[in-house]
Amino acid sequence: MGKARDVAVIIASLRRESFTRKLAMAMMRIAPPSIALDIVEIRDLPMYDQDLETDVPAKEWVSFRERIKRCDAILFATPEYNRSVPGCLKNAVDVGSRPGGHGVFAGKPGAIVSVTPFGLGAFGANHHLRQALVYVDVLTMAQPEAYVSQAADLVDENFGITKESSREFLKKFLEAFAAWIELTRKR
Ligand SMILES: Cc1cc2nc3c(=O)[nH]c(=O)nc-3n(C[C@H](O)[C@H](O)[C@H](O)COP(=O)(O)O)c2cc1C
């Protein structure tokens, strides 16, 4: 087998005890060996401001853009805020999409896992994100879709997924993503 594909994982929660982060960490442990998941932090990205898009943009923007440019694919793990995505994720998408014509997401395969502690939720975040990703030209995997509900007790202290059906589903989701990366990889 060749080198594992480098998958940047963007987690759209800044909360210390984030269920979404715990789930992403758990997914790192069950991913197939053909993909290597690496968390790319978005906490320190300054809010996108076109006035700062100079010859010397913010160093956090530059390193984020360089990291995304280097990766083979992106996994977005997001909670749902007000039936959409948290602002930190939208900001990261905006930062990576500029300057116009030089966005770093273009052509990259992507997948979304959206998370809620409730029984119902995570659809709005998932589909709002898909809408933005179309514009920045991420090749987002259509199926399987991953809406994770009842997330509060899903991951134990060792980042194991406590519910077998969810563990098996997420394993299959990651295997499908690995196959999607091979199918769509452009660069
Ligand atoms: C501003 C805000 C808006 C929220 N809106 C939703 C929502 O639309 N749907 C939902 O399922 N949960 C919503 N929640 C609850 C979150 O799902 C919950 O806080 C969750 O723990 C956030 O994910 P995290 O644990 O990864 O930080 C909202 C929470 C906040 C703070």
The ligand as an SDF file (V2000), in Angstrom:
LIG
                    3D

 31 33  0  0  0  0  0  0  0  0999 V2000
  -25.6190   29.3360   19.4380 C   0  0  0  0  0  0  0  0  0  0  0  0
  -26.0980   27.9220   19.5370 C   0  0  0  0  0  0  0  0  0  0  0  0
  -27.0620   27.4670   18.6610 C   0  0  0  0  0  0  0  0  0  0  0  0
  -27.4850   26.1300   18.6980 C   0  0  0  0  0  0  0  0  0  0  0  0
  -28.3700   25.6880   17.7610 N   0  0  0  0  0  0  0  0  0  0  0  0
  -28.5900   24.3410   17.6570 C   0  0  0  0  0  0  0  0  0  0  0  0
  -29.3270   23.8120   16.5550 C   0  0  0  0  0  0  0  0  0  0  0  0
  -29.7800   24.5270   15.6650 O   0  0  0  0  0  0  0  0  0  0  0  0
  -29.4850   22.4670   16.4770 N   0  0  0  0  0  0  0  0  0  0  0  0
  -28.9600   21.6130   17.4110 C   0  0  0  0  0  0  0  0  0  0  0  0
  -29.1170   20.4100   17.2770 O   0  0  0  0  0  0  0  0  0  0  0  0
  -28.2770   22.0880   18.4800 N   0  0  0  0  0  0  0  0  0  0  0  0
  -28.0830   23.4230   18.6130 C   0  0  0  0  0  0  0  0  0  0  0  0
  -27.3380   23.9210   19.6670 N   0  0  0  0  0  0  0  0  0  0  0  0
  -26.8730   23.0140   20.7230 C   0  0  0  0  0  0  0  0  0  0  0  0
  -25.5670   22.3440   20.3200 C   0  0  0  0  0  0  0  0  0  0  0  0
  -25.8800   21.1980   19.5420 O   0  0  0  0  0  0  0  0  0  0  0  0
  -24.7850   21.9480   21.5610 C   0  0  0  0  0  0  0  0  0  0  0  0
  -24.4070   23.0920   22.2740 O   0  0  0  0  0  0  0  0  0  0  0  0
  -23.5650   21.1040   21.2270 C   0  0  0  0  0  0  0  0  0  0  0  0
  -22.9980   20.6220   22.4110 O   0  0  0  0  0  0  0  0  0  0  0  0
  -22.5350   21.8860   20.4010 C   0  0  0  0  0  0  0  0  0  0  0  0
  -21.5390   21.0240   19.9020 O   0  0  0  0  0  0  0  0  0  0  0  0
  -20.1620   20.7700   20.6670 P   0  0  0  0  0  0  0  0  0  0  0  0
  -20.4890   19.9270   21.8850 O   0  0  0  0  0  0  0  0  0  0  0  0
  -19.3060   20.0470   19.7030 O   0  0  0  0  0  0  0  0  0  0  0  0
  -19.5860   22.1000   21.0700 O   0  0  0  0  0  0  0  0  0  0  0  0
  -26.9270   25.2560   19.6650 C   0  0  0  0  0  0  0  0  0  0  0  0
  -25.9680   25.7340   20.5610 C   0  0  0  0  0  0  0  0  0  0  0  0
  -25.5440   27.0450   20.4990 C   0  0  0  0  0  0  0  0  0  0  0  0
  -24.4680   27.5190   21.4600 C   0  0  0  0  0  0  0  0  0  0  0  0
  1  2  1  0
  2  3  1  0
  2 30  2  0
  3  4  2  0
  4  5  1  0
  4 28  1  0
  5  6  2  0
  6  7  1  0
  6 13  1  0
  7  8  2  0
  7  9  1  0
  9 10  1  0
 10 11  2  0
 10 12  1  0
 12 13  2  0
 13 14  1  0
 14 15  1  0
 14 28  1  0
 15 16  1  0
 16 17  1  0
 16 18  1  0
 18 19  1  0
 18 20  1  0
 20 21  1  0
 20 22  1  0
 22 23  1  0
 23 24  1  0
 24 25  2  0
 24 26  1  0
 24 27  1  0
 28 29  2  0
 29 30  1  0
 30 31  1  0
M  END
$$$$
